Amino acid sequence: MVNIQATAQLQVVLVKPEVYSDAKQIADHLIAKRTVVLNLETADANNKRRIIDFLVGVAYANGGSLKPVANLTYIITPYNVGFIGEDLVNELESNGVSMM
């Protein structure tokens, strides 16, 4: 018997959405258990908020999480991927580096 979960290759997808309608394709990556690095530099303020709100919901519904890693950049992980480095994010924020 082959354990598919154990042999599946983890994938990381880089995305740079500009409009809210791009979020559906990103959600499909999350549902497929891919880690997503989300860069929102080119989205306007309204689209940024809508994209984040939608993807936080998708991540939560699938047992995953969304974490800021840099200004306007986030990592969204599925339930089967742990995120190491939260202390670094907290340390940066406590030293005045804005993560959002």
C-alpha positions as CSV (number, residue, x, y, z in Angstrom):
1,M,0.0,0.0,0.0
2,V,1.3,3.5,-0.9
3,N,0.6,6.4,1.4
4,I,-0.2,9.2,-1.0
5,Q,-0.1,11.9,1.7
6,A,3.4,10.8,2.7
7,T,4.7,10.7,-0.9
8,A,3.0,13.8,-2.3
9,Q,5.4,16.6,-3.1
10,L,4.7,19.9,-1.3
11,Q,4.3,22.8,-3.7
12,V,4.6,26.5,-3.2
13,V,2.9,28.9,-5.5
14,L,3.8,32.6,-5.9
15,V,0.9,34.9,-6.8
16,K,0.5,38.6,-7.4
17,P,-3.2,39.3,-7.8
18,E,-4.4,42.7,-8.9
19,V,-8.2,42.3,-8.7
20,Y,-10.6,40.4,-6.4
21,S,-11.6,38.0,-9.2
22,D,-8.0,36.6,-9.1
23,A,-8.7,35.2,-5.6
24,K,-10.7,32.2,-6.9
25,Q,-7.6,30.8,-8.6
26,I,-5.6,31.3,-5.4
27,A,-8.3,29.6,-3.4
28,D,-8.0,26.6,-5.8
29,H,-4.3,26.3,-4.9
30,L,-5.2,26.3,-1.2
31,I,-7.9,23.6,-1.7
32,A,-5.3,21.5,-3.6
33,K,-3.1,21.8,-0.4
34,R,-0.5,24.1,-2.0
35,T,1.3,26.7,0.0
36,V,0.7,30.2,-1.4
37,V,3.0,33.2,-1.2
38,L,0.7,36.2,-1.8
39,N,2.2,39.5,-3.0
40,L,-0.4,42.4,-2.9
41,E,1.9,45.2,-4.1
42,T,0.0,45.8,-7.3
43,A,-3.6,45.6,-5.9
44,D,-5.4,48.7,-4.8
45,A,-6.6,49.2,-1.2
46,N,-10.1,47.9,-1.8
47,N,-9.0,44.8,-3.6
48,K,-6.3,44.1,-1.1
49,R,-8.8,44.0,1.7
50,R,-11.3,41.9,-0.2
51,I,-8.6,39.4,-1.3
52,I,-7.3,39.0,2.2
53,D,-10.8,38.6,3.7
54,F,-11.7,35.9,1.2
55,L,-8.5,34.0,1.4
56,V,-8.5,34.0,5.3
57,G,-11.9,32.4,5.0
58,V,-10.7,29.8,2.6
59,A,-7.7,29.0,4.7
60,Y,-9.8,28.8,7.9
61,A,-12.4,26.5,6.2
62,N,-9.6,24.2,5.2
63,G,-7.7,24.2,8.5
64,G,-4.9,26.4,7.1
65,S,-3.6,29.8,8.1
66,L,-2.5,33.1,6.7
67,K,0.5,35.0,8.1
68,P,2.2,38.2,7.1
69,V,5.8,37.8,6.2
70,A,6.7,41.2,4.8
71,N,5.0,44.4,3.8
72,L,2.1,43.4,1.6
73,T,3.3,39.8,1.4
74,Y,1.7,36.9,3.1
75,I,2.1,33.1,3.3
76,I,-1.0,31.0,3.3
77,T,-0.4,27.4,4.4
78,P,-2.8,24.4,4.2
79,Y,-3.5,22.4,7.3
80,N,-0.7,19.9,6.6
81,V,2.1,22.5,6.5
82,G,3.5,24.1,9.6
83,F,4.8,27.6,9.7
84,I,8.0,28.2,11.6
85,G,9.2,31.7,12.2
86,E,6.3,33.3,13.9
87,D,8.7,34.6,16.6
88,L,10.6,36.5,13.9
89,V,7.4,38.2,12.7
90,N,6.5,39.2,16.3
91,E,10.1,40.4,16.9
92,L,10.0,42.6,13.7
93,E,6.6,44.0,14.7
94,S,7.8,44.8,18.2
95,N,10.7,46.7,16.7
96,G,8.5,48.9,14.7
97,V,8.5,47.0,11.4
98,S,5.0,47.0,10.0
99,M,3.9,43.7,8.6
100,M,0.7,44.9,7.0
